[in-house]
């Protein structure tokens, strides 16, 4: 592990006319690259504003004996406080910063102009680049201690790498230059060279090697693989992350982390954005990365020239730390050291940087800052690119240093920024599509709950190990998050009216569950228009377990495999496990000795989902997509029953009895599993569809109390339902059935949400052959084959240029109609372009609205349940389409005014 280093050494080459070169060594304070609590500063997603500033005064000035000859520098020694310098003639000397002294070193055997130099312990290795098969292309300056304990530096030669070619045969096609290198362990030097692959030099192994006479050398080469290291230049190992870090071999603005335990190495993380502002970069940029030896911190150095030709340097402190999930790594930029420029009094010739090193003062326990880390978008997230683009455009980092001296107001301001970043991290595809009109959110109730609960989990984790000072400011954040969670969905609990009804049967179900290990803070009640539901029997806080079901009470394929039915069905190739469970439940419902008799007896005789819609209800839906979906679903189920049940009743009459396996019972079982099943990860680790007795009684809400569930707790072997927002005693406790549209909820659950559902969208099949670019910082996907709209009452942007409509749709239409919203155009042209887009939308949606007809004159209280539900769905579609037409019409009126 690299030791913590005392300073950041900067070696600057200056020119003193007419011919003399000078080299000055400067020390940069390590704390200048990282934020502290003083001043209330915090890391940003981009480097801080660059301000011109002079370099600190040099600690020593060096110059070569031969005037204008270039020199090479390398930092080495166990304490990383010795600077070795060599010139083009091979002469060498040492500056020991600890002693403040300079001493001469023996000259190199074969001088090198610009070698690869690596410190290995107290030794320094120089490798010609590209290496030469003849001569001393690899040399080492070693520290040898004699019997008298006198230490003396001397040069020794090392064999060249096996792929090296003689200089006289080197041609343009020879790509043996070292592209990437690293020190592996304490003694292995790895180098990658073009198409030759990667080689390792064992610096400790002694071998006989002859050059200009017989000598014994220490160092043996071996080939690691035909692959290249995924870096450019030197890569550094961070033991705390068990990863190698370096710049991408193709782009020095990209920092990478790779795992060398796999070969070829696998890039596990990648961070972009390490660029130099154009005004400070008028020439090529040289990039260097140095691990600071502790705490996952690095220094990134960028060197170039500005517009006036002056040499510039940018030093940035970055921190890499595990995200909250413990697997991914998050990176945040701290400070960019003030722009270092050579003084105009000393006209620069060239700025040379050979080695940079630094340290962090280890004082974690006494730190004045607590760092809150949010997970960055996962590599496996298909929306990662779009999320990163939004985070960068809104300058939202993933790490937030919180000064312990912060006031409550300042802490809450920082919390707002954290919530904004968490919202982006939790966005789904639909939220990304409509993000253009939502600003910083909230994007949906579910997204808000996920974001706040993530932050609450992080804060609670930090509170466990925090000191008293840190606990104070963290407690402020925790209290504020809980307040905001209480404000989510405040009106939802009152939207369903409790009914006075006998529920002895349901109480018996709870007693049966408790007998089998169920733990509950909920009780069963009846609600007007919704049937059964569950209310809190006491105040339940965020994170508290409202319901706990033992795994032994969960109906899964494990029970199926223990039955004789499974033996009859297992050899049927065309039947799925879910269908087997459906058939199992049909028989179990009519088995008096079943362990689950109480559960099946309390189930309704009719689930009243869209699959049971009658002719009148289907007729009311005619002209809607839901009508087609229901007809196709019923046809599929009928076909499945006809192909399966009669055959099974004939082949296995003792198991599949005809009076049980009827079409009505089959449809009942289908509706049971569609409306009550949940996906659960069992203790075996397998994800499977299950029925959860008692839990299925909870109703769905767009603003649920219970959001995250579905994995068996390995310690208790039970399925737990924790709260994501508080639920007061007597209030209905809602469960999330998932991100479903109204048509899905009607088809498989038999209801429409009473709240505005952000997932109620109308798809639009449009031509996407036109490139869609709107010139904004919002992501516009060109891979979508379908655009969509939803009720414009959900939008926050009623006026131009959005008019309450989704940005991707508008961008597509503007590109198709060749009327982009370009602010550089005259105002009249912009208005005319917007008019074309709005008129096109009106021409699309007006026929849709007319196709739905006027609102029906049914007496909703006297019609059957299915007709009432069908009419409610049609009203919803009419309301959405009408809002689109109204928004477009209002937009045209704005343009006219």
C-alpha positions in Angstrom: 0.0 0.0 0.0 1.4 3.4 -0.9 2.3 5.4 2.2 0.8 8.7 2.9 3.0 11.4 1.4 3.9 14.7 3.0 3.8 17.0 0.0 2.8 17.4 -3.6 6.0 18.1 -5.4 5.9 20.2 -8.6 9.0 20.5 -10.8 8.9 23.4 -13.2 11.4 24.0 -16.1 12.0 27.6 -16.8 14.3 29.4 -19.2 16.8 32.0 -18.2 18.0 33.7 -21.3 20.0 33.2 -23.3 20.6 29.4 -22.9 20.4 28.4 -19.3 17.5 26.2 -18.1 16.4 26.3 -14.5 14.2 23.8 -12.6 12.3 24.9 -9.6 10.7 22.6 -7.1 7.5 23.7 -5.4 5.4 22.2 -2.6 1.6 22.4 -2.8 -0.2 22.0 0.5 -2.2 18.7 0.4 -5.3 20.2 2.1 -5.6 22.8 -0.7 -7.0 20.1 -3.1 -9.8 19.0 -0.8 -12.8 20.7 0.9 -13.0 21.2 4.6 -15.8 22.5 6.7 -14.3 26.0 7.0 -16.1 28.3 4.7 -19.0 25.9 4.1 -17.6 24.8 0.8 -18.6 21.5 -0.8 -17.5 19.4 -3.8 -19.2 20.1 -7.1 -19.9 17.9 -10.1 -17.4 20.0 -12.1 -14.1 21.6 -11.1 -14.2 24.9 -9.3 -13.9 28.2 -11.2 -10.3 28.6 -12.4 -8.6 31.7 -11.1 -5.0 32.7 -12.1 -2.6 32.4 -9.2 1.2 32.2 -8.9 3.0 29.1 -7.8 4.3 29.0 -4.2 7.9 30.0 -3.7 10.3 27.2 -4.7 12.0 25.1 -2.0 15.0 24.6 -4.2 16.3 25.6 -7.7 18.3 23.2 -9.8 20.0 23.6 -13.1 21.9 21.2 -15.4 25.7 21.6 -15.8 25.3 21.7 -19.6 23.0 24.7 -20.0 20.1 23.8 -22.2 20.1 20.0 -21.9 16.7 18.6 -20.8 16.4 16.7 -17.5 14.2 13.9 -16.1 12.9 13.8 -12.6 11.5 10.9 -10.5 10.2 10.8 -6.9 11.3 7.8 -4.9 12.4 6.5 -1.5 10.3 4.8 1.1 9.1 8.2 2.4 8.5 9.6 -1.2 10.6 12.6 -0.3 13.7 12.1 -2.6 13.9 13.6 -6.0 16.3 12.1 -8.5 17.3 14.1 -11.6 19.2 12.9 -14.7 20.2 14.9 -17.7 20.6 13.9 -21.3 24.3 12.9 -20.8 23.4 10.5 -18.0 24.6 12.6 -15.1 22.5 12.3 -12.0 22.0 13.9 -8.6 19.7 13.5 -5.7 17.7 16.1 -3.7 16.7 14.8 -0.3 13.8 17.0 0.9 13.9 15.6 4.4 17.6 16.6 4.8 17.3 19.7 2.6 20.5 18.5 0.9 21.8 17.6 -2.6 24.2 14.8 -3.4 25.9 13.5 -6.5 24.9 10.1 -8.0 26.8 7.8 -10.3 26.1 8.5 -14.0 23.8 6.3 -16.0 25.5 3.5 -18.1 23.5 4.5 -21.2 21.8 8.0 -21.0 18.1 8.2 -21.9 16.2 11.2 -23.3 12.7 10.5 -22.1 12.5 7.1 -20.4 9.8 5.4 -18.4 10.9 5.8 -14.8 9.4 3.8 -11.9 10.4 3.8 -8.2 10.5 0.3 -6.7 11.1 0.6 -3.0 14.5 2.4 -2.7 15.5 1.6 -6.2 14.6 3.4 -9.5 14.1 1.6 -12.8 14.5 3.4 -16.2 13.1 1.8 -19.3 14.0 3.1 -22.8 10.9 4.0 -24.7 10.7 2.1 -27.0 13.2 -0.4 -25.6 16.2 -1.5 -27.5 17.3 -5.2 -27.8 21.0 -4.1 -27.7 22.6 -2.0 -25.0 21.1 -1.2 -21.6 17.5 -0.4 -22.5 16.5 -1.2 -18.8 18.7 0.2 -16.0 18.2 0.3 -12.3 19.7 2.6 -9.7 20.0 0.4 -6.6 20.7 1.1 -3.0 23.3 -1.4 -1.8 24.4 -1.7 1.8 27.9 -3.1 2.4 29.1 -5.2 5.3 30.2 -2.0 7.0 26.6 -0.8 6.8 27.7 1.9 4.4 24.8 2.6 1.9 25.8 3.4 -1.7 23.8 3.9 -4.8 25.0 2.1 -8.0 23.6 1.3 -11.4 22.9 -2.2 -12.5 21.6 -3.4 -15.9 18.4 -5.4 -16.4 17.6 -7.6 -19.5 15.4 -5.8 -22.1 11.8 -7.0 -22.6 11.5 -10.1 -24.9 9.7 -8.1 -27.7 12.5 -5.4 -27.9 14.1 -5.0 -31.3 17.6 -3.6 -32.2 17.6 0.1 -32.9 19.1 -0.3 -36.4 16.1 -2.5 -37.4 13.4 -0.3 -35.8 11.0 1.1 -38.3 7.7 2.9 -38.3 5.9 -0.4 -37.9 7.6 -1.1 -34.6 5.0 -0.3 -32.0 7.0 -1.4 -29.0 6.6 1.9 -27.2 5.4 1.5 -23.6 1.7 2.7 -23.6 0.8 1.8 -20.0 2.7 0.6 -17.0 2.2 -0.1 -13.3 3.9 -1.5 -10.2 2.1 -4.6 -9.1 2.8 -5.7 -5.6 6.2 -4.8 -4.2 8.4 -5.9 -7.1 6.5 -6.6 -10.3 6.7 -4.0 -13.1 4.0 -4.5 -15.8 4.2 -2.8 -19.1 1.9 -2.9 -22.2 3.5 -2.3 -25.6 1.3 -2.1 -28.7 0.4 -5.3 -30.3 3.0 -7.2 -28.3 0.7 -7.4 -25.3 1.6 -7.0 -21.6 4.9 -8.2 -19.9 6.0 -8.3 -16.3 9.5 -7.6 -14.9 10.2 -9.4 -11.6 12.7 -7.0 -10.1 13.7 -9.4 -7.3 14.7 -12.5 -9.3 18.4 -12.9 -9.9 19.5 -14.2 -13.3 22.7 -14.3 -15.3 22.7 -11.8 -18.2 25.7 -11.1 -20.4 26.3 -7.7 -22.0 29.9 -6.5 -22.7 31.0 -9.2 -20.4 29.4 -11.7 -17.9 27.4 -10.1 -15.2 24.7 -11.1 -12.7 21.5 -9.1 -12.9 18.4 -8.9 -10.9 15.2 -8.9 -13.0 13.5 -11.4 -15.2 10.7 -10.8 -17.8 7.7 -12.9 -18.4 4.6 -12.4 -20.6 1.4 -11.8 -18.8 -0.9 -11.9 -21.8 -1.6 -10.8 -25.4 -3.9 -8.1 -24.2 -3.1 -4.5 -23.3 -3.7 -2.7 -20.1 -6.8 -0.5 -20.3 -4.8 2.6 -19.4 -2.6 5.3 -20.8 0.6 6.1 -18.9 1.0 5.1 -15.3 -1.8 3.4 -13.4 -1.9 3.3 -9.6 -3.3 0.7 -7.2 -5.8 1.8 -4.5 -5.8 -1.0 -1.9 -8.9 0.4 -0.2 -10.9 -0.3 -3.4 -8.9 -3.3 -4.7 -8.8 -1.6 -8.0 -6.2 0.0 -10.4 -6.9 3.6 -11.4 -5.7 5.5 -14.5 -6.7 7.4 -17.6 -8.3 5.6 -20.5 -5.9 4.5 -23.2 -8.1 6.3 -25.8 -9.2 9.4 -24.0 -7.3 11.2 -21.2 -10.5 13.0 -20.1 -11.8 9.6 -18.8 -10.7 8.2 -15.5 -11.0 4.4 -15.1 -10.9 1.7 -12.4 -10.1 -1.8 -13.4 -9.8 -5.2 -11.8 -6.6 -7.1 -12.6 -7.7 -10.3 -10.9 -9.4 -11.0 -14.2 -7.3 -11.3 -17.3 -7.6 -9.5 -19.5 -8.4 -6.8 -16.9 -12.1 -5.7 -16.7 -12.9 -2.0 -16.4 -15.3 -1.9 -13.5 -15.9 1.9 -13.3 -15.4 4.9 -15.6 -15.8 8.6 -15.0 -15.9 11.3 -17.6 -15.4 15.0 -17.6 -11.7 15.6 -16.8 -11.3 18.2 -19.4 -9.4 21.5 -19.4 -11.3 24.7 -20.3 -10.6 25.8 -23.9 -9.1 29.1 -22.8 -6.5 27.2 -20.8 -5.8 24.6 -23.4 -4.5 25.8 -26.8 -2.0 22.9 -27.1 -2.0 19.2 -26.3 -2.8 18.2 -22.7 -0.6 16.0 -20.6 -2.4 14.1 -17.8 -1.1 12.5 -14.7 -2.8 10.6 -11.9 -1.3 10.0 -8.4 -2.9 8.0 -5.6 -2.4 10.0 -2.4 -1.8 6.9 -0.3 -4.9 7.0 1.9 -8.7 7.5 1.9 -9.4 6.8 -1.8 -8.1 10.2 -2.8 -6.2 11.1 -5.9 -4.5 14.1 -7.5 -5.2 14.7 -11.2 -2.7 17.0 -13.0 -3.4 18.6 -16.4 -0.7 20.6 -18.2 -1.1 22.7 -21.4 -0.8 26.2 -22.7 -3.2 29.1 -22.7 -4.1 31.5 -25.5 -1.0 33.7 -24.9 1.3 30.6 -25.0 1.9 30.6 -21.2 2.2 27.2 -19.6 -0.7 26.3 -17.4 -1.2 23.6 -14.8 -4.5 22.4 -13.2 -4.4 20.2 -10.1 -7.6 18.6 -9.0 -8.4 16.6 -5.9 -10.8 13.7 -6.4 -12.2 11.2 -4.0 -13.4 7.7 -4.8 -15.6 5.9 -2.2 -18.1 3.1 -2.1 -21.7 4.1 -2.9 -24.5 3.3 -0.4 -25.1 -0.1 -2.1 -21.5 -1.1 -1.1 -20.7 -2.4 -4.6 -20.4 0.5 -7.0 -17.8 3.3 -6.5 -18.8 7.0 -6.5 -16.4 9.8 -7.5 -16.5 13.5 -6.7 -14.2 16.3 -7.7 -13.1 18.5 -4.8 -11.0 21.5 -5.5 -9.0 22.5 -8.6 -5.8 24.1 -7.4 -5.6 27.8 -8.6 -4.2 28.0 -12.1 -0.5 27.9 -12.0 1.2 30.1 -14.6 4.8 31.0 -15.2 5.6 34.6 -14.3 6.0 37.0 -17.3 9.3 38.1 -15.8 10.7 34.7 -16.5 9.7 33.8 -20.1 8.9 30.0 -20.1 10.4 27.6 -22.5 8.6 24.4 -21.5 6.8 23.1 -18.5 8.0 19.6 -17.5 6.3 17.4 -14.9 7.7 14.0 -14.1 6.2 13.0 -10.8 3.5 14.4 -8.5 2.7 13.1 -5.0 0.6 14.3 -2.1 -1.2 13.2 1.1 -4.2 13.8 3.2 -3.8 14.5 6.9 -5.4 11.5 8.6 -8.0 12.9 10.9 -11.2 11.2 10.0 -12.3 10.9 13.7 -11.8 14.6 14.2 -13.1 15.8 10.9 -15.3 18.9 10.7 -17.2 17.4 7.8 -19.4 14.4 7.3 -19.6 13.2 3.7 -23.0 11.9 2.5 -22.6 9.6 -0.5 -25.4 8.9 -3.0 -25.1 6.0 -5.4 -24.2 7.0 -9.0 -26.2 5.5 -11.9 -25.3 1.8 -12.1 -23.3 0.4 -15.1 -26.2 -2.0 -15.5 -28.8 0.7 -15.6 -30.0 1.1 -19.3 -30.9 4.7 -18.5 -27.5 5.5 -17.0 -26.4 7.7 -19.9 -29.5 9.9 -19.7 -29.3 10.1 -15.9 -25.7 11.2 -16.0 -26.5 13.8 -18.6 -29.2 15.3 -16.3 -26.9 15.2 -13.3 -24.1 16.9 -15.1 -26.4 19.5 -16.7 -27.8 20.4 -13.3 -24.4 20.2 -11.6 -25.6 17.6 -9.1 -22.8 15.5 -7.5 -23.0 12.2 -5.8 -21.0 13.2 -2.7 -22.1 15.9 -0.4 -19.8 17.1 2.4 -21.9 18.5 5.3 -20.0 20.8 7.7 -20.8 19.9 11.3 -21.1 23.6 12.1 -24.0 24.0 9.6 -27.2 25.6 10.8 -30.5 23.8 10.3 -31.3 26.1 7.4 -28.0 25.4 5.7 -28.4 21.6 6.3 -31.8 21.7 4.7 -30.5 23.6 1.7 -27.9 20.9 1.2 -30.7 18.3 1.7 -32.6 19.9 -1.2 -29.6 19.2 -3.5 -29.3 15.7 -2.3 -33.0 15.1 -3.0 -32.6 16.5 -6.5 -29.8 14.0 -7.2 -31.6 11.1 -5.6 -34.7 11.8 -7.8 -32.6 11.6 -10.9 -31.0 8.3 -9.7 -34.5 6.8 -9.2 -36.0 8.0 -12.5 -37.6 5.3 -14.7 -38.1 5.5 -18.5 -41.4 7.2 -18.3 -40.2 9.8 -15.8 -37.2 10.5 -18.1 -39.5 10.9 -21.0 -41.5 13.6 -19.2 -38.6 15.1 -17.3 -38.4 18.1 -19.6 -41.4 19.8 -17.9 -40.6 18.8 -14.4 -37.4 20.7 -13.7 -36.0 19.3 -10.5 -39.1 17.2 -9.7 -40.7 15.6 -7.9 -41.3 13.4 -10.9 -43.8 11.1 -9.2 -45.0 10.2 -5.7 -43.2 6.8 -6.0 -40.0 8.5 -7.1 -40.2 10.9 -4.2 -40.7 8.1 -1.7 -37.8 6.2 -3.2 -35.5 9.2 -3.1 -36.4 10.2 0.5 -36.1 6.7 1.8 -32.6 6.3 0.2 -31.4 9.4 1.9 -33.0 8.3 5.2 -31.2 5.0 5.0 -27.9 6.7 4.3 -28.4 9.1 7.2 -29.3 6.3 9.6 -26.2 4.4 8.6 -24.0 7.4 9.3 -25.7 8.0 12.7 -24.6 4.6 13.9 -20.9 5.5 13.9 -21.1 9.4 14.1 -19.6 11.3 17.0 -21.7 13.7 19.1 -21.1 16.7 16.9 -21.9 14.8 13.7 -25.1 13.3 15.2 -26.5 16.8 15.8 -26.5 17.9 12.2 -27.4 14.4 10.9 -30.4 14.4 13.2 -31.5 17.6 11.7 -31.5 16.0 8.3 -33.3 12.8 9.5 -36.0 14.8 11.1 -36.5 16.9 8.0 -36.7 13.8 5.8 -39.4 12.3 8.0 -41.4 15.6 7.8 -41.2 15.5 4.1 -42.2 11.8 4.0 -45.3 12.7 6.1 -46.3 15.3 3.5 -46.3 12.7 0.7 -49.9 11.6 -0.1 -51.5 13.3 2.9 -55.0 13.2 1.3 -54.9 9.6 0.1 -56.0 8.0 3.3 -59.3 9.9 3.3 -60.3 9.0 -0.2 -61.8 5.7 0.8 -64.7 5.7 3.2 -64.8 3.1 5.9 -67.9 0.9 6.0 -69.5 -0.7 9.0 -69.6 -4.4 8.1 -69.2 -7.7 9.8 -65.7 -9.0 9.2 -65.6 -12.0 11.5 -64.4 -14.1 8.6 -61.5 -11.8 8.0 -60.7 -11.6 11.7 -60.5 -15.4 11.7 -58.0 -15.2 8.9 -55.8 -12.9 11.0 -56.0 -15.3 13.9 -55.1 -18.2 11.6 -52.1 -16.2 10.4 -51.0 -15.3 13.9 -51.2 -19.0 14.8 -48.8 -19.7 11.9 -46.4 -17.0 12.9 -47.8 -13.9 11.2 -46.9 -10.6 12.9 -49.1 -7.6 12.1 -49.7 -4.0 13.1 -52.7 -3.9 10.7 -56.3 -5.0 10.9 -58.9 -5.7 8.2 -61.6 -3.2 7.3 -64.1 -2.6 4.5 -64.1 0.5 2.3 -66.8 1.9 0.1 -66.2 1.1 -3.5 -63.0 -0.9 -2.8 -64.0 -3.8 -0.6 -61.5 -5.1 1.9 -58.4 -3.3 3.0 -56.1 -2.9 6.0 -55.7 -0.1 8.4 -53.0 0.6 11.0 -53.9 -0.6 14.5 -51.2 1.8 15.9 -49.0 4.6 14.7 -46.4 3.0 12.3 -43.2 5.0 11.5 -40.9 4.9 8.5 -38.9 1.7 8.4 -41.2 -0.1 10.9 -42.5 -3.5 9.9 -46.3 -3.3 9.3 -46.6 -7.0 8.4 -44.4 -10.0 8.6 -45.3 -13.4 7.0 -43.2 -16.5 7.7 -41.9 -18.2 4.6 -43.6 -21.4 5.6 -47.0 -19.7 5.0 -46.1 -18.5 1.5 -47.7 -20.4 -1.4 -45.0 -21.1 -3.9 -43.7 -23.8 -6.3 -42.2 -25.4 -3.2 -45.6 -26.5 -2.1 -46.4 -27.6 -5.7 -43.4 -29.8 -5.9 -44.6 -31.7 -2.7 -47.9 -32.6 -4.2 -49.0 -35.5 -6.4 -50.2 -33.0 -9.0 -46.6 -32.0 -9.7 -45.8 -35.7 -10.6 -48.6 -35.6 -13.1 -47.6 -32.3 -14.7 -43.8 -32.2 -14.6 -43.3 -34.1 -17.8 -45.6 -31.8 -19.8 -43.3 -29.6 -21.9 -45.9 -26.9 -22.7 -46.9 -26.0 -19.1 -45.2 -23.4 -17.0 -44.7 -23.4 -13.2 -47.2 -20.5 -12.9 -49.9 -22.5 -14.7 -49.2 -25.5 -12.5 -49.7 -23.3 -9.4 -52.9 -22.0 -10.9 -54.2 -25.6 -11.3 -52.9 -26.5 -7.8 -54.9 -23.6 -6.2 -58.1 -24.8 -8.0 -57.9 -28.1 -6.3 -56.6 -26.8 -3.0 -59.5 -24.4 -2.7 -61.8 -27.4 -2.6 -59.7 -29.6 -0.3 -61.2 -29.5 3.3 -57.9 -30.8 4.9 -55.8 -28.1 3.2 -53.4 -26.1 5.5 -54.6 -23.0 3.6 -58.4 -23.8 4.0 -58.9 -20.6 6.0 -57.1 -18.5 3.4 -59.2 -19.9 0.5 -62.5 -19.6 2.4 -61.9 -15.8 2.9 -61.2 -15.2 -0.7 -64.1 -13.6 -2.7 -66.2 -15.7 -5.0 -65.7 -13.1 -7.7 -62.7 -10.9 -8.2 -64.4 -8.5 -10.6 -61.4 -7.8 -12.8 -61.6 -6.8 -16.4 -61.3 -10.4 -17.4 -64.9 -10.9 -16.1 -66.4 -7.9 -17.9 -69.8 -8.6 -19.4 -71.1 -7.7 -22.8 -72.4 -4.3 -21.8 -69.1 -3.3 -20.2 -67.2 -4.4 -23.3 -69.6 -2.5 -25.5 -69.0 0.7 -23.4 -65.2 0.3 -24.1 -65.5 -0.2 -27.8 -63.1 2.1 -29.6 -60.5 2.0 -26.8 -57.3 0.1 -26.6 -58.5 -1.6 -23.4 -61.4 -3.2 -25.4 -58.9 -4.9 -27.7 -56.6 -5.9 -24.8 -59.5 -7.5 -22.9 -60.8 -9.4 -25.9 -57.3 -10.8 -26.6 -56.8 -11.8 -23.0 -60.1 -13.6 -22.7 -59.5 -15.4 -26.0 -56.0 -16.5 -24.7 -57.4 -17.8 -21.4 -60.2 -19.7 -23.2 -57.7 -21.3 -25.5 -55.4 -22.3 -22.6 -58.3 -23.9 -20.7 -59.5 -25.8 -23.8 -56.1 -27.2 -24.5 -55.3 -28.1 -20.9 -58.1 -29.0 -18.5 -60.2 -31.5 -20.6 -57.1 -33.5 -21.4 -55.9 -33.5 -17.8 -59.3 -34.5 -16.5 -59.3 -37.5 -18.9 -55.7 -38.5 -18.3 -55.6 -38.0 -14.5 -59.3 -38.2 -13.3 -58.3 -38.8 -9.6 -56.3 -35.6 -9.5 -58.2 -33.4 -12.0 -61.9 -33.8 -11.3 -64.3 -32.4 -13.8 -66.5 -30.7 -11.3 -63.6 -28.7 -10.0 -61.6 -28.0 -13.2 -64.4 -26.0 -14.9 -64.0 -22.8 -17.0 -65.5 -20.7 -14.2 -63.1 -22.1 -11.6 -60.2 -21.7 -14.1 -61.1 -18.0 -14.6 -61.4 -17.5 -10.8 -57.9 -19.0 -10.3 -56.5 -16.8 -13.1 -58.0 -13.7 -11.5 -56.7 -14.9 -8.0 -53.1 -15.1 -9.2 -53.3 -12.0 -11.4 -54.7 -9.8 -8.6 -53.0 -11.3 -5.5 -49.7 -12.8 -6.5 -46.3 -11.2 -5.8 -42.8 -11.8 -7.0 -40.7 -12.9 -4.1 -37.0 -13.9 -3.7 -37.2 -17.0 -1.5 -34.5 -17.9 1.0 -33.1 -20.3 -1.6 -32.3 -17.2 -3.7 -34.9 -18.0 -6.4 -37.3 -15.4 -7.7 -40.7 -16.9 -8.1 -44.4 -16.0 -8.2 -46.2 -16.5 -4.9 -49.5 -16.0 -3.0 -49.0 -14.2 0.3 -51.9 -14.9 2.7 -53.1 -11.7 4.6 -50.8 -9.4 2.6 -53.1 -9.7 -0.4 -55.7 -7.8 1.5 -53.9 -4.5 1.2 -55.1 -2.1 -1.4 -53.0 -0.3 -4.0 -52.2 3.4 -4.1 -50.2 5.7 -6.3 -48.9 7.0 -3.0 -48.2 3.8 -1.1 -47.0 3.3 2.4 -45.3 0.1 1.5 -43.0 0.3 -1.5 -40.1 -2.1 -1.2 -40.7 -5.7 -0.4 -40.3 -9.1 -2.1 -37.2 -10.7 -0.5 -37.2 -13.2 2.3 -35.2 -12.1 5.3 -32.5 -14.7 5.7 -32.2 -14.2 9.5 -35.9 -14.6 10.3 -37.0 -16.6 7.2 -39.9 -14.3 6.8 -41.2 -11.7 4.3 -41.3 -8.2 5.8 -43.4 -5.2 4.7 -41.6 -2.1 6.0 -43.2 1.4 5.7 -41.7 4.0 3.3 -43.9 6.7 4.8 -45.7 7.0 8.1 -49.2 5.6 8.7 -51.2 6.9 11.6 -53.5 4.6 13.6 -56.8 4.1 11.9 -55.5 5.1 8.5 -55.6 2.7 5.6 -52.2 1.2 4.8 -51.5 1.1 1.1 -49.3 -1.3 -0.8 -47.7 -0.6 -4.2 -48.8 -3.2 -6.9 -46.2 -1.7 -9.2 -45.9 1.0 -11.9 -49.1 0.2 -13.8 -51.4 2.1 -16.1 -55.2 2.3 -15.5 -55.9 -0.3 -18.3 -53.5 -2.8 -16.6 -55.1 -2.3 -13.2 -58.6 -2.7 -14.6 -57.6 -5.9 -16.6 -55.9 -7.7 -13.8 -57.0 -6.0 -10.5 -60.4 -4.6 -11.3 -60.1 -0.9 -10.3 -58.9 2.5 -11.3 -56.7 4.6 -8.9 -58.6 7.5 -7.3 -55.5 9.7 -7.5 -53.8 11.1 -10.6 -51.8 8.2 -12.0 -48.6 9.3 -13.8 -48.5 6.0 -15.7 -51.8 6.6 -17.5 -50.3 7.5 -20.9 -51.6 7.3 -24.5 -49.0 5.9 -26.9 -48.5 7.5 -30.3 -46.9 5.6 -33.2 -44.9 8.2 -35.1 -42.2 8.1 -37.7 -38.8 8.4 -36.0 -36.6 8.4 -39.1 -35.8 12.0 -38.5 -32.9 12.8 -36.2 -34.2 14.5 -33.1 -32.1 17.2 -31.6 -33.5 20.2 -29.8 -30.4 21.9 -28.7 -31.3 21.7 -25.0 -29.5 19.8 -22.2 -32.4 17.3 -21.9 -31.9 13.9 -23.3 -33.9 13.2 -26.5 -34.0 9.5 -27.4 -34.0 8.7 -31.1 -34.5 5.0 -30.5 -38.1 5.3 -29.4 -40.6 3.8 -31.8 -43.4 5.2 -29.8 -44.0 8.6 -28.3 -46.6 9.2 -25.7 -48.7 11.8 -23.9 -50.5 12.0 -20.6 -52.8 14.5 -18.9 -51.3 18.0 -19.2 -52.5 18.8 -15.7 -49.5 16.8 -14.5 -47.2 19.3 -16.3 -45.6 22.3 -14.7 -44.9 24.2 -18.0 -48.1 25.5 -19.5 -46.6 28.1 -21.8 -44.0 28.1 -24.6 -42.0 26.3 -25.7 -43.5 23.2 -23.9 -47.2 24.1 -23.7 -47.6 21.3 -21.1 -46.5 18.6 -23.6 -43.6 16.2 -23.4 -40.3 17.5 -24.9 -39.4 14.4 -26.9 -42.7 14.5 -28.7 -42.3 18.2 -29.5 -38.7 17.7 -30.6 -39.8 14.9 -33.0 -42.6 17.0 -34.5 -40.3 20.0 -34.9 -37.7 18.0 -36.6 -40.3 16.3 -38.8 -41.9 19.6 -39.8 -38.5 21.3 -40.1 -39.5 24.0 -37.7 -37.0 23.7 -34.8 -37.4 26.0 -31.8 -34.3 28.1 -32.4 -34.1 31.1 -30.2 -31.8 32.8 -32.6 -34.7 33.1 -35.1 -36.9 36.1 -35.3 -39.8 36.0 -32.8 -42.4 35.8 -35.7 -40.7 32.7 -37.1 -40.6 31.0 -33.7 -44.3 31.6 -33.3 -45.1 30.3 -36.7 -43.0 27.1 -36.1 -44.8 26.5 -32.8 -48.1 27.1 -34.5 -47.4 24.3 -37.0 -46.6 21.9 -34.2 -49.6 22.7 -32.1 -52.0 22.5 -35.1 -50.5 19.1 -36.0 -51.2 17.8 -32.5 -54.7 19.1 -32.7 -55.2 17.3 -36.0 -54.0 14.1 -34.2 -56.0 14.3 -31.0 -59.3 15.8 -32.1 -60.4 12.7 -34.1 -59.4 10.6 -31.0 -61.6 12.7 -28.8 -64.5 12.6 -31.3 -64.1 8.8 -31.4 -64.7 8.5 -27.7 -68.0 10.4 -28.0 -69.7 12.5 -25.4 -69.9 11.5 -21.8 -72.5 8.7 -21.4 -75.8 9.5 -19.7 -75.8 6.4 -17.6 -76.9 6.6 -14.0 -73.6 5.5 -12.6 -75.2 4.4 -9.3 -77.6 2.0 -11.0 -75.3 0.3 -13.5 -73.4 -2.9 -12.8 -69.9 -2.8 -11.4 -68.2 -3.6 -14.8 -70.1 -1.0 -16.8 -69.4 1.6 -14.2 -65.6 0.7 -14.3 -65.6 0.7 -18.1 -67.3 4.2 -18.2 -64.8 5.5 -15.6 -61.9 4.3 -17.8 -63.5 6.0 -20.9 -63.9 9.2 -18.9 -60.2 9.1 -18.0 -59.2 8.7 -21.6 -61.5 11.5 -22.6 -60.1 13.7 -19.9 -56.4 13.0 -21.0 -57.1 13.7 -24.7 -59.2 16.7 -23.9 -56.4 18.2 -21.9 -54.0 17.8 -24.9 -56.4 19.5 -27.2 -57.1 22.3 -24.6 -53.4 22.9 -24.1 -52.7 23.1 -27.8 -55.7 25.5 -28.3 -54.5 27.6 -25.4 -51.0 27.6 -26.9 -52.4 28.9 -30.2 -54.2 31.7 -28.3 -51.0 32.7 -26.6 -49.2 32.9 -29.9 -52.1 35.1 -31.3 -51.8 37.4 -28.3 
